[in-house]
């Protein structure tokens, strides 16, 4: 049970980092490309899957 919590937490941190890097890359370049869009979508997906796993481990 505890391992699901830490895997979920790690996935949340990874997803949040990916979205943050996408944001700063877009601000630096002034525009968002296909790579940033894919990074945003996949980072968000990883974050929410991690949130689901973490939530399931607590119940």
C-alpha positions in Angstrom: 0.0 0.0 0.0 2.8 2.4 0.9 4.6 1.9 -2.4 1.5 3.0 -4.4 1.6 6.3 -2.4 5.2 7.0 -3.3 4.8 6.0 -6.9 1.8 8.3 -7.2 3.7 11.1 -5.5 6.7 10.6 -7.8 4.4 10.7 -10.8 2.8 13.9 -9.6 6.2 15.5 -9.1 7.3 14.4 -12.6 4.2 15.7 -14.2 4.3 19.0 -12.4 8.0 19.4 -13.5 7.2 18.6 -17.1 4.4 21.2 -17.2 6.6 23.8 -15.5 9.4 23.2 -18.0 6.9 23.5 -20.8 5.6 26.8 -19.4 9.0 28.3 -19.0 10.1 27.2 -22.4 7.1 28.8 -24.0 7.7 32.1 -22.1 11.3 32.1 -23.1 10.6 31.5 -26.8 7.4 33.5 -26.9 5.5 30.7 -28.6 4.5 27.2 -27.9 5.4 24.5 -30.5 4.4 20.9 -31.0 7.0 19.7 -28.5 5.7 22.0 -25.8 2.1 20.9 -26.5 3.0 17.2 -26.2 5.0 17.9 -23.0 2.0 19.8 -21.5 -0.5 17.0 -22.3 1.7 14.1 -21.3 2.8 16.0 -18.1 -0.8 16.6 -17.2 -1.7 13.0 -17.8 1.1 11.7 -15.7 0.2 14.1 -12.9 -3.4 13.0 -12.8 -2.6 9.3 -13.0 -0.2 9.9 -10.1 -3.0 11.7 -8.2 -5.3 8.8 -8.8 -2.8 6.3 -7.6 -1.9 8.3 -4.5 -5.6 8.7 -3.7 -6.3 5.0 -4.1 -3.5 4.1 -1.7 -4.9 6.2 1.1 -8.4 4.6 1.1 
